[in-house]
Amino acid sequence: MMSLAVSTLVFALIFAGSLVGMALSRALPKDHLSTDAKETVRLAIGLIVTMTGLVLGMLVSSAKTYYDDQKNQIAKMSSEIILLDNALTVYGPETKQIRIEIRHFVEDAVDRIRPQNNGKNVYTELGLLVPKNDAQVSAKAHVTSLTLDLRKTYWLMFLESEQTSMSIPLLLVVTSWLLAIFISFGIFAPSNATVIITLLICAIAASAAIFIIMSMYSPFSGVLKISPAAVRDALSQMAID
């Protein structure tokens, strides 16, 4: 899982940075650790801490917006399935094969986000339908429109999942900022168990933020995977005799 691997690497880097800072504090000349030096470093690191907090907040907000949008797409797909099944039922028993093909298509969509070619069979079956009255003409037009909307929703989910992810340059910048912050913590912190455990917890918290951001950008896999329950519930209503 990419999000776990990256966040673990970030954790290792920034926590190691704090340990490196502690080692530097013993090697640096005393005048480098004077009160004036501490105050200057504190102000400089305060600026980096502020920028890091703002960027992480922006990234979490952006990832959450994308994640919620994908959940809405799942809900939209579920409603389209129900409407499509109702329209096919209205048309008549001739649509049984189409309903089977649609069910296969949707079941495939639940199992994988990459679209397959089996959706083409639906259009082939639709083309074979010959309406016998005005009601069936209207129903066929409605079915065709809903089928196009369903595939459009599916492809949109796929394309967004392929094109949307956390920016690697931005991730590197944020990681470098966190590394600088933790090195400064280590330089001016006493080397005792309480401080080390505190820095360990802070490193876990910072890397957890990266993990959450990357997980929300992968809504169809991992620990934050969006549940397909809504789509399965819609499929359960497609009772095919």
N, C-alpha and C positions, 0 to 999 in steps of 0.2 A: 504494500500500500504506500503510494508516493507521499501522501500527507504525513503518515507516521514516520517514514524514513527521513523526510526533510525536517520535521519538527524535532526529531531525536538528534539530528546533526546540529541544529541550531542550539538545542539545549547543551550538547557536549561542548560546542564552541564557546558559548557565553559563560558557562560554569568554569570551564578551563581558563577562560580569561580572568575570572576573579582569582583563581589560584595563581595565575601568572602575576597578577597585580600584587598579591601577598609576597610572592618571591621577589618582585622588584622593590617592594618597600624595604626589604632587608639589604638590598644591594645599592640603593640610591644614597647619595650623600645626604647628611642630615639637613642641610640648608634647602634641599629640594622638598623636604617634608615640613617646612616651617609653616607657621600659621598663615602668613601671606600667601604662600604657595597653595595651601589647602583651600583658602578662600577663592583664589583665582580658578583653580580646578573645579571647585564646587559651582561657581557661576557658569563656567563653560559647559560642564556636564549637565547643569540644569537646563541650558538651552537645548542640548541634544535630547534630554529626557522629554522635554515639552514637544519637540518635533516628532519624536518617536511615538509618543502617546497620540498625537493628532493623526499621524499616518496610520497607525494601527486601528484607531477608531474609524477612520475613513475606509480602510480595507474591510473591516468587519461589517460596516454598514453596506458597502457595495456587495459583498458576498452574500449577506442576508437578503438583500433585494433580489439578487439573482436566484437564490435558493427558493424564496417565496414565489417568484415568478414561475419556476419549474413546477412547484406544487399546484399552482393555479392551472398550468397547462395539463397536468394529470387530471384535475377536476373537470376541465373543459373536455378532455378526451372522453371521460366517463359519461358526461352528459350527451356528447355527440353519439356515443355508442347506443345509448338508450333511445334517443330520438331516431336514429337510423333503423334500429330494430323495429320501432313502432311503425315507421313509414313502410318498411318491407312487409310487415304484417298486414297493413292496410291494403297494400297492392294485391296480395293474395298468396296462395300456396306455391305459385310458380317461383317464388323467390327463395325457396328453401336452400338451394345450392349456394346462392349468393350469401345467405346468412351463415352457412357453413364456412365459406371462404373468408368472410369478415371475421368470424370467430377465430379462425386460424391466424389471420393477420394480426388481430389484437393480442392473442396469446403470445405470438412471437414478439410483439412490441413490448409486452410485459417482461419477457425474459432477456431482451437485449435492446439497447438504445439505437444500434445501427440498423437502419431500415433494410429490409430484404426485398426481393422481387416478387414475393408471393401476392402482393397487393394488386398486381396486374391482372390476376385471374378474376378479381371482382369486376373490373371494367369489361372484361370479356363476357362475363355472365350478364352484366347489365345490357350490353349491346345486343344480346340474344332475346331480351324481353320484348314482346310485341304487345303493347297496350290494346285492350279490347274496348275500352270506353274512356270517357273524359276523366273519370276518377283515377283510372290507372295511368293515364297520361300525366296527370298532375302528380300522382304518387311517384312515378318514375323520375320526373324532373326533381322532385324533392329528395329522393334517394341519391340521385347523381350529385346534387349539390352537397348533401351531407357527407357523402363518401369522399368528395374532394376536400371538404373541410377537415375530415378525420386524418387523411394523409398529409394535409398541410400542417396540421398540429404536430403530427409525428415527426415530419421532416424538420419543422422549426425547433423542436426539442433536440433533435440530433445535431443540427447545425450550431445551435447555441452551446451545446455541451462540447463540441469540437473547437469552437472559437473562443470560448470564455475560460479563463484561468487566471491564477495569480501571476502578475508580472514578475519574471525572473530578475530583471535589473532592480525592480523595487524591493524584492525579497532580499537581494544582496545588500542593498543600501540599508534596509532596516536591520538586518543581521549585523552589519558593521557598526551601526549606531549602538545596538545592544552590547556588542563586544566592547566598544569603547567605554560604555557606562559601567559594565561589570569589572573591567580592568581598573577603572578609577575607584570603584568600591573596594576592590582588593588592596589597592595601594595604601589607602588610609584607614583600613579596618584592622583591628587587632586579630591575630591568628589564634582564635579559640573555637571550640566546638559550636558554641551558640551562634557565632557570626557565620561560620561555614554552613551550618544547617539553614540559617536564614537566607544566605545567598543561594543555596541549593533550591529552596522553596521558590524564591524569586525567579530563578532560571527556569524552573518547571512551569511557573505561571506564564512567563514570557513565551516559552516555546509552545505552551498549550494554546495561546492566542493564534500563533502561526498554524497550528494543527487545525483549529476550528475554521479558520479562514479557508485553508486549502480543502478541507472536507466539504464545506458548503459550496465550493466550486466544483465538487464531484458528487452531485446529488443522487446519482444512480448507482453508487458503489460506496463502500466504507461504512463507518459507524453512523453517519448521518444520512444514510440512504433513505430516499423518500419511499414510503410504503405504497405498493401497488394495490392496496386493498380496495380503493374506490373503483379502479378498473375491473378488478375481479368481481366486485359486487355487480357492476354493470353487466359483465359477461354472464353472471349467474341468472340474470333476468332474460337472457336470450335462450329461452327454452325451445330447442329444435326438436320437433317430433320426428 
